[in-house]
Amino acid sequence: MSTALEELMHAALAAAPDRRDDALAVLRGQLAAIDPAKNVPPREPYLTLREVGQRLGISSATLWRWQVPGHSLGGRRRFRLSEVEAYLKTEAFERRAAALRADRKHRSGEAGPCAKGQ
């Protein structure tokens, strides 16, 4: 196999899952190369946790506690709004939120008279 083809195959395999299938189909000759003249929707930008919080009306500290999914880009965490919104609708998020509520309730119940200012 030629070096260029090997590099192309490695790039296709390393691509994001939504692009991988298209890239492999092009390599197999099942699809024509993507036409750049097509109207391709713009890619969703990566946002900071603060930006996601502002768009959702939730504090960034709360989003951090909820462990929303993100990506490490250059050693910094970045998030896609659609991925965070999808996560907030999952059962995994509901379990995480319930565990945090139970922990908060447990800790507030442990507070003795000294903690209440007496």
DRENPA-3360 file (N, C-alpha, C; in nm, 2 decimals, always signed):
BEGIN
1 = MSTALEEL = +0.08/-0.12/+0.00/+0.00/+0.00/+0.00/+0.09/+0.12/+0.00 ~ +0.05/+0.22/-0.07/+0.13/+0.35/-0.08/+0.12/+0.42/+0.05 ~ +0.22/+0.50/+0.08/+0.22/+0.58/+0.20/+0.11/+0.68/+0.21 ~ +0.07/+0.74/+0.10/-0.04/+0.84/+0.09/-0.17/+0.77/+0.13 ~ -0.19/+0.65/+0.08/-0.31/+0.58/+0.11/-0.32/+0.54/+0.25 ~ -0.21/+0.50/+0.31/-0.20/+0.46/+0.45/-0.23/+0.58/+0.54 ~ -0.17/+0.70/+0.50/-0.20/+0.82/+0.58/-0.35/+0.86/+0.57 ~ -0.40/+0.84/+0.45/-0.55/+0.87/+0.44/-0.63/+0.78/+0.52;
9 = MHAALAAA = -0.60/+0.65/+0.52/-0.68/+0.56/+0.60/-0.66/+0.58/+0.75 ~ -0.54/+0.62/+0.79/-0.53/+0.65/+0.94/-0.61/+0.78/+0.97 ~ -0.61/+0.87/+0.89/-0.68/+1.00/+0.91/-0.83/+0.96/+0.92 ~ -0.88/+0.88/+0.83/-1.02/+0.84/+0.83/-1.06/+0.77/+0.95 ~ -0.97/+0.68/+1.00/-1.00/+0.61/+1.12/-1.00/+0.69/+1.25 ~ -0.92/+0.80/+1.24/-0.91/+0.89/+1.36/-1.01/+1.00/+1.35 ~ -1.09/+1.00/+1.25/-1.19/+1.11/+1.24/-1.31/+1.09/+1.34 ~ -1.38/+1.20/+1.36/-1.50/+1.19/+1.45/-1.59/+1.08/+1.39;
17 = PDRRDDAL = -1.67/+1.02/+1.48/-1.76/+0.91/+1.44/-1.85/+0.95/+1.33 ~ -1.91/+1.07/+1.33/-2.00/+1.11/+1.23/-1.94/+1.13/+1.10 ~ -1.81/+1.15/+1.09/-1.74/+1.17/+0.96/-1.67/+1.04/+0.92 ~ -1.64/+0.95/+1.01/-1.56/+0.83/+0.98/-1.63/+0.74/+0.87 ~ -1.76/+0.72/+0.89/-1.83/+0.63/+0.79/-1.83/+0.69/+0.65 ~ -1.84/+0.82/+0.64/-1.84/+0.89/+0.51/-1.70/+0.88/+0.45 ~ -1.60/+0.90/+0.53/-1.46/+0.89/+0.48/-1.42/+0.75/+0.44 ~ -1.47/+0.65/+0.51/-1.44/+0.51/+0.47/-1.51/+0.47/+0.34;
25 = AVLRGQLA = -1.64/+0.52/+0.33/-1.71/+0.50/+0.21/-1.64/+0.56/+0.09 ~ -1.59/+0.68/+0.10/-1.51/+0.74/-0.01/-1.39/+0.65/-0.05 ~ -1.32/+0.60/+0.06/-1.20/+0.52/+0.03/-1.24/+0.39/-0.04 ~ -1.36/+0.34/-0.01/-1.40/+0.21/-0.07/-1.46/+0.24/-0.21 ~ -1.48/+0.37/-0.25/-1.53/+0.40/-0.38/-1.68/+0.39/-0.38 ~ -1.75/+0.39/-0.26/-1.89/+0.38/-0.25/-1.96/+0.51/-0.27 ~ -1.89/+0.62/-0.24/-1.94/+0.75/-0.25/-1.84/+0.84/-0.32 ~ -1.89/+0.94/-0.39/-1.80/+1.04/-0.45/-1.75/+1.12/-0.34;
33 = AIDPAKNV = -1.63/+1.19/-0.37/-1.58/+1.28/-0.27/-1.68/+1.39/-0.24 ~ -1.67/+1.44/-0.12/-1.77/+1.54/-0.08/-1.75/+1.67/-0.16 ~ -1.86/+1.72/-0.21/-1.85/+1.83/-0.30/-1.85/+1.96/-0.21 ~ -1.74/+2.04/-0.22/-1.73/+2.16/-0.13/-1.84/+2.26/-0.17 ~ -1.89/+2.25/-0.29/-1.99/+2.35/-0.33/-2.13/+2.33/-0.26 ~ -2.15/+2.22/-0.20/-2.28/+2.19/-0.13/-2.29/+2.29/-0.01 ~ -2.41/+2.31/+0.02/-2.44/+2.39/+0.14/-2.42/+2.30/+0.26 ~ -2.31/+2.31/+0.32/-2.28/+2.23/+0.44/-2.30/+2.32/+0.56;
41 = PPREPYLT = -2.38/+2.28/+0.66/-2.41/+2.37/+0.77/-2.28/+2.39/+0.85 ~ -2.26/+2.51/+0.91/-2.14/+2.54/+0.98/-2.13/+2.44/+1.10 ~ -2.00/+2.41/+1.14/-1.98/+2.32/+1.25/-2.01/+2.40/+1.38 ~ -2.06/+2.32/+1.48/-2.09/+2.38/+1.60/-1.96/+2.42/+1.68 ~ -1.96/+2.54/+1.73/-1.84/+2.58/+1.80/-1.82/+2.52/+1.94 ~ -1.70/+2.51/+1.98/-1.66/+2.47/+2.11/-1.68/+2.59/+2.20 ~ -1.74/+2.57/+2.32/-1.76/+2.67/+2.41/-1.69/+2.65/+2.55 ~ -1.67/+2.75/+2.62/-1.62/+2.73/+2.76/-1.74/+2.69/+2.85;
49 = LREVGQRL = -1.71/+2.65/+2.97/-1.82/+2.61/+3.06/-1.90/+2.73/+3.09 ~ -1.84/+2.84/+3.11/-1.91/+2.97/+3.14/-2.01/+3.01/+3.02 ~ -1.96/+2.99/+2.90/-2.04/+3.03/+2.78/-2.17/+2.93/+2.78 ~ -2.14/+2.80/+2.80/-2.25/+2.71/+2.80/-2.35/+2.75/+2.91 ~ -2.30/+2.78/+3.03/-2.39/+2.82/+3.14/-2.47/+2.94/+3.11 ~ -2.41/+3.04/+3.04/-2.48/+3.16/+3.01/-2.59/+3.13/+2.91 ~ -2.57/+3.04/+2.81/-2.67/+3.01/+2.71/-2.78/+2.93/+2.77 ~ -2.75/+2.85/+2.87/-2.86/+2.76/+2.93/-2.92/+2.83/+3.06;
57 = GISSATLW = -2.86/+2.94/+3.11/-2.91/+3.00/+3.23/-2.88/+2.92/+3.35 ~ -2.77/+2.85/+3.35/-2.72/+2.77/+3.46/-2.58/+2.81/+3.50 ~ -2.55/+2.81/+3.63/-2.41/+2.85/+3.66/-2.31/+2.75/+3.62 ~ -2.19/+2.80/+3.59/-2.08/+2.71/+3.54/-2.04/+2.61/+3.65 ~ -2.05/+2.65/+3.78/-2.02/+2.56/+3.89/-2.12/+2.45/+3.89 ~ -2.25/+2.47/+3.87/-2.35/+2.37/+3.86/-2.32/+2.27/+3.75 ~ -2.29/+2.32/+3.63/-2.25/+2.24/+3.52/-2.13/+2.15/+3.55 ~ -2.03/+2.21/+3.62/-1.92/+2.13/+3.66/-1.95/+2.02/+3.75;
65 = RWQVPGHS = -2.04/+2.05/+3.85/-2.08/+1.94/+3.95/-2.16/+1.83/+3.87 ~ -2.24/+1.87/+3.77/-2.31/+1.78/+3.70/-2.23/+1.69/+3.60 ~ -2.10/+1.72/+3.59/-2.01/+1.65/+3.51/-2.05/+1.64/+3.36 ~ -2.09/+1.75/+3.30/-2.13/+1.75/+3.17/-2.02/+1.71/+3.08 ~ -2.05/+1.64/+2.96/-1.95/+1.59/+2.88/-1.88/+1.70/+2.80 ~ -1.75/+1.69/+2.78/-1.67/+1.79/+2.71/-1.56/+1.73/+2.64 ~ -1.47/+1.81/+2.58/-1.36/+1.77/+2.50/-1.24/+1.84/+2.55 ~ -1.12/+1.78/+2.55/-1.00/+1.84/+2.59/-0.93/+1.89/+2.46;
73 = LGGRRRFR = -0.92/+2.03/+2.45/-0.86/+2.09/+2.33/-0.74/+2.17/+2.38 ~ -0.63/+2.13/+2.35/-0.51/+2.21/+2.39/-0.49/+2.21/+2.54 ~ -0.54/+2.11/+2.61/-0.53/+2.11/+2.76/-0.64/+2.18/+2.83 ~ -0.73/+2.23/+2.75/-0.85/+2.30/+2.81/-0.98/+2.23/+2.78 ~ -1.07/+2.23/+2.87/-1.20/+2.17/+2.85/-1.29/+2.26/+2.77 ~ -1.35/+2.21/+2.67/-1.44/+2.28/+2.58/-1.57/+2.20/+2.56 ~ -1.68/+2.26/+2.54/-1.81/+2.19/+2.53/-1.89/+2.23/+2.41 ~ -1.97/+2.14/+2.36/-2.06/+2.17/+2.25/-2.20/+2.18/+2.32;
81 = LSEVEAYL = -2.27/+2.28/+2.29/-2.40/+2.31/+2.35/-2.50/+2.19/+2.32 ~ -2.50/+2.14/+2.20/-2.59/+2.03/+2.17/-2.56/+1.90/+2.25 ~ -2.43/+1.88/+2.28/-2.39/+1.76/+2.36/-2.43/+1.78/+2.50 ~ -2.42/+1.90/+2.55/-2.46/+1.92/+2.69/-2.61/+1.91/+2.71 ~ -2.68/+1.97/+2.61/-2.83/+1.96/+2.62/-2.88/+1.82/+2.61 ~ -2.81/+1.74/+2.52/-2.85/+1.59/+2.51/-2.82/+1.52/+2.64 ~ -2.70/+1.55/+2.70/-2.67/+1.49/+2.83/-2.77/+1.52/+2.94 ~ -2.82/+1.64/+2.94/-2.91/+1.68/+3.05/-3.05/+1.61/+3.03;
89 = KTEAFERR = -3.07/+1.54/+2.92/-3.19/+1.47/+2.90/-3.18/+1.32/+2.93 ~ -3.06/+1.28/+2.96/-3.03/+1.13/+2.98/-3.06/+1.08/+3.12 ~ -3.07/+0.95/+3.13/-3.09/+0.89/+3.26/-2.96/+0.90/+3.34 ~ -2.85/+0.90/+3.28/-2.72/+0.91/+3.36/-2.72/+1.05/+3.43 ~ -2.77/+1.15/+3.36/-2.77/+1.28/+3.43/-2.87/+1.28/+3.55 ~ -2.98/+1.22/+3.52/-3.09/+1.21/+3.63/-3.03/+1.14/+3.76 ~ -2.95/+1.03/+3.73/-2.89/+0.96/+3.85/-2.79/+1.05/+3.92 ~ -2.71/+1.12/+3.84/-2.61/+1.21/+3.89/-2.67/+1.33/+3.98;
97 = AAALRADR = -2.78/+1.39/+3.92/-2.85/+1.49/+3.99/-2.91/+1.44/+4.12 ~ -2.97/+1.32/+4.12/-3.03/+1.26/+4.24/-2.93/+1.23/+4.34 ~ -2.81/+1.19/+4.30/-2.70/+1.16/+4.40/-2.65/+1.29/+4.46 ~ -2.64/+1.40/+4.38/-2.60/+1.52/+4.44/-2.70/+1.58/+4.54 ~ -2.83/+1.56/+4.50/-2.94/+1.61/+4.59/-2.93/+1.53/+4.72 ~ -2.92/+1.40/+4.71/-2.91/+1.32/+4.84/-2.79/+1.35/+4.92 ~ -2.68/+1.38/+4.86/-2.56/+1.42/+4.93/-2.58/+1.55/+5.00 ~ -2.64/+1.65/+4.93/-2.66/+1.78/+4.99/-2.76/+1.77/+5.11;
105 = KHRSGEAG = -2.86/+1.69/+5.09/-2.96/+1.67/+5.20/-2.90/+1.60/+5.32 ~ -2.81/+1.50/+5.29/-2.74/+1.43/+5.40/-2.65/+1.52/+5.48 ~ -2.57/+1.61/+5.40/-2.48/+1.70/+5.47/-2.56/+1.81/+5.55 ~ -2.67/+1.85/+5.50/-2.75/+1.95/+5.58/-2.81/+1.89/+5.70 ~ -2.84/+1.76/+5.70/-2.89/+1.69/+5.81/-2.79/+1.67/+5.92 ~ -2.66/+1.66/+5.88/-2.55/+1.64/+5.98/-2.52/+1.76/+6.06 ~ -2.56/+1.88/+6.01/-2.52/+2.00/+6.08/-2.57/+2.00/+6.22 ~ -2.49/+2.02/+6.31/-2.53/+2.03/+6.45/-2.57/+2.17/+6.50;
113 = PCAKGQ = -2.59/+2.19/+6.63/-2.63/+2.32/+6.68/-2.53/+2.42/+6.65 ~ -2.40/+2.39/+6.65/-2.29/+2.49/+6.63/-2.30/+2.54/+6.49 ~ -2.34/+2.46/+6.39/-2.34/+2.50/+6.26/-2.46/+2.59/+6.23 ~ -2.56/+2.59/+6.32/-2.68/+2.67/+6.30/-2.67/+2.80/+6.38 ~ -2.55/+2.83/+6.43/-2.53/+2.96/+6.50/-2.57/+2.96/+6.64 ~ -2.59/+2.84/+6.71/-2.63/+2.84/+6.85/-2.52/+2.82/+6.94;
% end
